[in-house]
């Protein structure tokens, strides 16, 4: 089914001219399950809309799929509206903001409303304590606070994460490089205001590095789904060679050289993208491992029984279980895995001392 899935995905993205497969009802149901697993029901439905009448799924599944896609479109409209509202609120209070990931990246898609959205990730410039104090005075419930972001209930219909920094690294030295790189890019991102949607979002130069780091981070936590890889495909598609070369230099300085090769391998296998779009040569060894993890875990690891088991345990045991899960990554990314227990111990102490636990 994965072969059919990848082929249908390429057709839906306009990378192949035809699907050319006559599937049974059972096979279509399996494909639908894969689309749900990777949060790609909307993207793939674009392909179904273009299929010849004799190739489309049966009416029951087709109407079910259609209903899911209409919900995705409606949620995207609400999400865009909330991003603009939150931007105005924070800008009025004197904070510069930038919407990371989802709603900004979706603008690179030919049909942004078909991309399945998640929560709002708003990067806010300023002192963490000042931002938290402002939010509390506004009467907004704060669910959690960590070194990267905080979950805050600004709206009843859309979850919000306020980011104090876009990303982080377990490795102390790479974290310092990432902080320096982020600071050098910050002003341009906060100024990249898009009047068509009413909020600022990162430019291609930033996303080429940041989005790869976002995927990299999820490998060591929830897991990775194909939706994040499709996002990166559109980022690559919107870039030029000079931008990719410059980004790859930054990516290597942040310890993600081999991971970049793995992502290029996955994009080549799944989407068969043109070699001219690749950041670097593919890395088959790392790439095969990454693709296996992606297909097991689904979107943000929601279908990974290994992670579900970890989440049910108490905090200390969960930390041990998480490290055991990540230990298999050590042969590929030792600089992150071996630093992780020290970082997590420090992070626990930092949250405890600041009253965030």
Secondary structure as UniProt FT lines:
FT   HELIX           2..12
FT   TURN            13..14
FT   HELIX           25..37
FT   TURN            38..39
FT   HELIX           41..48
FT   TURN            49..50
FT   HELIX           53..55
FT   HELIX           59..92
FT   TURN            93..94
FT   STRAND          97..100
FT   HELIX           102..105
FT   HELIX           106..108
FT   TURN            110..111
FT   HELIX           112..114
FT   STRAND          120..124
FT   HELIX           128..137
FT   TURN            138..139
FT   STRAND          141..145
FT   STRAND          149..153
FT   STRAND          160..163
FT   HELIX           172..190
FT   STRAND          193..194
FT   TURN            195..198
FT   STRAND          199..201
FT   HELIX           204..219
FT   TURN            220..222
FT   HELIX           226..237
FT   HELIX           241..253
FT   TURN            254..255
FT   HELIX           257..271
FT   HELIX           275..277
FT   HELIX           284..297
FT   HELIX           299..301
FT   TURN            302..303
FT   HELIX           305..311
FT   HELIX           315..327
FT   TURN            328..332
FT   HELIX           334..353
FT   TURN            354..355
//
